[in-house]
Amino acid sequence: GHMPKAHKGAINKVLHLENSHVIATGDDDGVVKVWDLRLATSGKACVMELKDHEGTVTDMAYRESEKMLLTSAGDGTLGVFDMRTSKLYAMSDSFGED
């Protein structure tokens, strides 16, 4: 299936997080969303939305043991998100380049 209007900006990165049903997507506007695909038919698949970057999400990595999502963005920042609290854990200063 598909989810129309999943993001306002173009999706630039997709990362599988846990099991076979949780993924994260990052878009050109710096928005990261976490999806539980088991809820796709209910229209409530987006379980988390993070808007802490100001540039294109360029990459993501996940550390399952810590439940932390690491993101990088075109604004030159790295973000760390705590998946247990759905909040920003840490954000680097801008490195000044992509």
Secondary structure, DSSP 8 states (H G I E B T S, - for coil): ---TTS-SS-EEEEEEEETTTEEEEEETTS-EEEEEGGGGGGT--EEEEE---SS-EEEEEEETTTTEEEEEETTS-EEEEETTTTEEEEE----S--
